[in-house]
Amino acid sequence: MRKGLFILFVFALASCGEPGSENISNPAGNSIIPADSAELTQVLASQLFSQYLQMKTVLPVLQDSVQLRQLSSEMILLTDSLQTAATQLPEPIRDSVSSITQAISDELRGLQAETDTHEIRMAFQLTGLEIFQLLKWVGYRRVNVYKLRDENSLYRRGAEWLDIIRNSQNPYENNPGTQQYQLIDSIKVQ
């Protein structure tokens, strides 16, 4: 968390020194980093994915709702910054990235408000699917990203999640190793 905030602080300082780039505030009053290149979009998407992976470790037990909500808040700030960074991308990717970051932010806000375990897991799943699409659109190539599916999770309706480890633990189950899941998609480092 501190590393992510430090990186955001460095980008904010760097943007303050450039003429014509002021900090922008969203309606909630949070400071958003102004965008000056597509590289910023890559960095922010990477940080968002990193926060998602941290949230994945908290999800199976769901006992630390404070940490889950804290991670959600940090991810919302990153999506707000990503939405601003998207304005510097070429069309039509600009609109796609902007709309998917808004969808991620909305899902995270819903996750923060939920108290039901099943609904929290559903919001986490949708957030992951949207993050996967975002990573594809921004051309993410820092590490391999795997999208996995377990047909027996979430009341046997099936559940999907992302990870950088192909044989990762299912975040929806408390019993590691008992579930069978499959790799359904990936983003490979070229």
Backbone hydrogen bonds, N-H to C=O, Kabsch-Sander energy under -0.5 kcal/mol:
donor,donor_aa,acceptor,acceptor_aa,energy
5,L,1,M,-2.4
6,F,2,R,-2.5
7,I,3,K,-2.4
8,L,4,G,-2.3
9,F,5,L,-2.4
10,V,6,F,-2.6
11,F,7,I,-2.4
12,A,8,L,-2.2
13,L,9,F,-2.5
14,A,10,V,-2.5
15,S,11,F,-2.2
16,C,12,A,-1.4
17,G,13,L,-1.0
18,E,15,S,-0.8
21,S,18,E,-1.4
22,E,20,G,-0.7
24,I,32,I,-1.3
26,N,30,N,-1.8
29,G,26,N,-2.4
32,I,24,I,-2.5
40,L,37,S,-0.5
41,T,37,S,-0.8
42,Q,38,A,-1.7
43,V,39,E,-2.4
44,L,40,L,-2.7
45,A,41,T,-2.4
46,S,42,Q,-2.2
47,Q,43,V,-2.2
48,L,44,L,-2.5
49,F,45,A,-2.3
50,S,46,S,-2.2
51,Q,47,Q,-2.3
52,Y,48,L,-2.1
53,L,49,F,-2.2
54,Q,50,S,-1.7
55,M,51,Q,-2.5
56,K,52,Y,-2.2
57,T,53,L,-1.0
57,T,54,Q,-0.5
58,V,54,Q,-0.8
58,V,55,M,-0.8
59,L,55,M,-1.7
61,V,58,V,-0.6
62,L,58,V,-1.8
65,S,63,Q,-1.1
68,L,64,D,-1.9
69,R,65,S,-2.4
70,Q,66,V,-2.2
71,L,67,Q,-2.6
72,S,68,L,-2.0
73,S,69,R,-2.3
74,E,70,Q,-2.3
75,M,71,L,-2.4
76,I,72,S,-2.3
77,L,73,S,-1.9
78,L,74,E,-1.8
79,T,75,M,-2.4
80,D,76,I,-2.3
81,S,77,L,-2.1
82,L,78,L,-2.6
83,Q,79,T,-2.3
84,T,80,D,-1.5
85,A,81,S,-2.6
86,A,82,L,-2.1
87,T,84,T,-1.2
88,Q,85,A,-1.7
89,L,86,A,-1.7
94,R,90,P,-1.7
96,S,92,P,-1.7
97,V,93,I,-3.0
98,S,94,R,-2.3
99,S,95,D,-2.5
100,I,96,S,-2.4
101,T,97,V,-2.3
102,Q,98,S,-1.6
103,A,99,S,-2.0
104,I,100,I,-2.4
105,S,101,T,-2.4
106,D,102,Q,-2.5
107,E,103,A,-2.3
108,L,104,I,-2.5
109,R,105,S,-2.2
110,G,106,D,-2.0
111,L,107,E,-2.3
112,Q,108,L,-2.1
113,A,109,R,-1.4
114,E,110,G,-1.2
120,I,116,D,-2.2
121,R,117,T,-2.3
122,M,118,H,-2.3
123,A,119,E,-2.4
124,F,120,I,-2.3
125,Q,121,R,-2.4
126,L,122,M,-2.5
127,T,123,A,-2.4
128,G,124,F,-2.4
129,L,125,Q,-2.2
130,E,126,L,-2.2
131,I,127,T,-2.5
132,F,128,G,-2.4
133,Q,129,L,-1.7
134,L,130,E,-2.3
135,L,131,I,-2.8
136,K,132,F,-1.8
137,W,133,Q,-2.4
138,V,134,L,-2.2
139,G,136,K,-1.0
140,Y,135,L,-2.7
145,V,187,I,-2.4
146,Y,163,D,-3.4
147,K,185,D,-3.1
148,L,146,Y,-0.6
148,L,161,W,-2.9
149,R,182,Q,-2.4
150,D,159,A,-2.5
153,S,150,D,-0.9
156,R,152,N,-1.0
157,R,153,S,-1.0
157,R,154,L,-1.2
158,G,153,S,-2.1
159,A,150,D,-1.9
161,W,148,L,-1.8
163,D,146,Y,-1.8
166,R,164,I,-0.5
168,S,165,I,-1.0
173,E,170,N,-1.1
178,T,175,N,-1.4
182,Q,149,R,-2.8
184,I,147,K,-2.8
184,I,182,Q,-0.5
185,D,147,K,-1.4
187,I,145,V,-2.6
188,K,186,S,-0.5
